């Protein structure tokens, strides 16, 4: 069986197009991705995830309107979309800003993420055939190539790997639950990537995961996915323990 993201059109698409499609879906603007509001929401989401706008940083609607060559109305609408997904905070009578994180929020997100991705790995072992596992091998090869380009290029290939694994697991409720965490997890993963983990370690972890999937070892694959989340959480906690602030958590 050929998965939705592994068909001819998906294979021909550029990684950036695939990423923008994922962001549009998670933001709920995939039906209007070509609209100005959709474009602004997706681009500002990428700015936040890739830390061009850090946690707690102001988002100036005048500057955004100038950047996108529009009035402030579609900018406000796009920021409301981002607020709904937890990426932007809009305090009363204050300038909108990128959402910040508390230590407890990070712990809760990553503990849940670890269990969800453990389920994904076990389900992939149970239901994916060799051809479908081959689509994950292709994602892993793209990760290796991206590692030689830049941290951001590698990061987004990891996102595409995870998206493909979620599609292959065949559990729509599980995927929707993961999608509900998607944007916040992406933001945290990028924060951790730039500070607390190394691409070499990530690649080695994913190579071990693929070996477990090909060997049809559901228990090991689940444990590896869970441990990747646990290790990432430990790295993020050092940002707090080392007194590095992840944005403003209060006014």
N, C-alpha and C positions, 0 to 999 in steps of 0.2 A: 504493500500500500504506500502511495506517495503522499506525504504530508503537505499541508497547505503552504508552508513556507519553503518547501523543497521542490515546488513545481517549476516549469520552465521560466515563467515570468519572474519568480523569486530569484532563481539562479542568475538571471540576466540583470537583475537590479543591482545598483551600486550599494555598498554598505551604508553610505550616508542616507540613501533613500529608504532603506530598510529600517534604519534607526529612527528617522523622522516618522515613518509609518507607525512604529511601536509607540513613540512618544505621543503622536496624535491619538492613537487608540486609548492609551492610558489616560490622556487628558479629556477624552470624550469629544474630541473635535475631528475625528477621522472622517465624519460625514461632511465636514466643511474645511478639510485640510488646506484647500486652495484659497479659502477666504482669507481676508486680511486678519481677522481675529484669530483664526486657526494658525496662520503663519507666525503671528506675534507670539502666541502662546507657546508654540513649539520652540521657537528660537530663544525666548527668554528661559524656557525650561532647560534648554541645553546650556545657556549661560550659567544658570544656577548649578546644574549638575557638574559642569566642567570648571566651576569655581571662578569664572570671570566675574561672577557676582557671588560673594561669599555669604555664609550664614549671617543673618542679621543686617546685611548691607541694604541701604536704601535703594528703592527703585523709583527714579524720577520720571513721572509720566510725561512731562514736557520733553525731556531728553529722548525718551522712547518714541514719542510722537515724531520728533525730528528725525530720529534714526530710520523710522519706517515710512517717513513721508506721508503722514496721515494726521488727522485730528486726534484729540485725546480720547474720543469716545471708543473707538475700537481697542485702544490701549487699555482703558478701564475695563472693558469687557474681557479682554485677554487676562488681565490680572485677577479678575473675579474667577475665571476658570482655574487659574493656578492656585488661588486661595482655596477653592473647593477641594483641590487635590492635596492640600497641605504644604504646598511649596512656597506660598506667599502669605504673609500676615498683613492685614489692613487695619491697623488700630484706628479708633475714632479720632478724627481731626489730626491725624499724623500721616506722614508719607508712607506708602506701602514699602515693605521690605521683605527680603528673602527670609523664609522661616529658619529659626534656629532649633537646636536640639538640646534636650536635657540628657544627662547621663542615664536616667531611668528609661527614657523613651528609646534610646539606642539599645539598651539591654533588652527591652521588651520586643523590639522589632527583630533583633538578631536571634533571639531565642526562638521566636515563631518562625523566622525564615529558615533556621536550621532544620526544624522538624518538617516544614513543608517541602524543602528540597530533598530531604531524606526520602519522603514519600515519592517525589518525582523520580528519583533514581531507581527505587524499587519497582515502580510501575513501568519504567522504561525497560528494565530487565525482563519483566513479565510479558510485555506485549510487543515490543519493537522487534522487527525482523532484521536480518543482516543488512539489507539495503538501507533501512532507516537508520541503523547505527552508522552506516557509511556516511549519512548526511551529518552526523555529529563528528565523524572523523574529519570531514571537510571543514567544519567549523573550527576544529582544533588546529588544522593546518593553517587556516586563516589567522588564528591567534598567534601562531609561531611567526608568520610573516609580519603581522602588525607589530610584534614585539620589537622588531628591528627598526620600526618607523618612529613611533612615539608612544608615550604612556596613554594618551587619549585614544589613539587608534587601537591599541591593545584593549583598553577598557571596553570600548564599544563592541569589539569582537567577542569579549566575554559575555556581554549582554545578549548578543545574537546567539551564542552557544546555549545560554540558559533558555532563551525564547524557544529555540528548536527542541530542547529537551522537554520543556513544558508541553509543547504541541505533541510530541511523541508519547507522552505518558498517557494520553487518551482520557484524562479525567477533567471534564469541563469545569466542575465545581472547584477542584484543586487549582486549576489555572486561573480562574476568576479570583480566587482568594489571593494568590500570588500577585496577580495584576493589581489588586487593591493596595498592596504594599509597594508596588513597582517603583514609583518615582522617588519615594523617600529612601528606599533601599539603594537605588542608583546613586542618589546624592551622597549617602553615607559610604557606599562602596568607593566612590571617587575620592572622598575625603581620606578614607583609609589607604587607598592606593597611593596617593601622593605623599603619604606620611608614614604609614605603618606596615606596608608589606611590599614585597618585591615581585617583579614580573616573573623572574626565574622560579620562585617558589610557587606562584600561581600556575605556571605552565606545568611544573612537575606534578602538582596536585591534580590538574585536569588530565594529564597523561595517565596517572594511576587510576583515576575514575574511569577513563575509557577502557583501560585494561580490565577492570572489574565488570564493566558493562558487557564487553565481548566475551568474558568468561562466564557470563550469566550468574554472577554472584551478587544477588540482590542485597544481602546483608552487608557485604563489604562496600558496595556502591552507596548504599544509604549512609553508612558510617562515614565514608569519605566526604560526602556532601555535607553531612552534619558537622564534621570536624572543620571544613573550610569556613563555615559560618562561625563556629566557636573561635577559631584562630583570628578571624577578622574582627570579632567582637573584642577579643583581648587586645588587639592592636589599637582599636579605637579607644578603649578605656585608658590606654597610656596617654592619649591626648589630654584627658582630664587630669589624670594623676600627675602629669608633667606640667599642669597649670596652663595648657594651651586651650584657649577659649574657642568653642565652636559657635560663635555668634552670641547675640544678646538673647538671654532666656527670660528677661523681664525688663520692664521699663525703668 
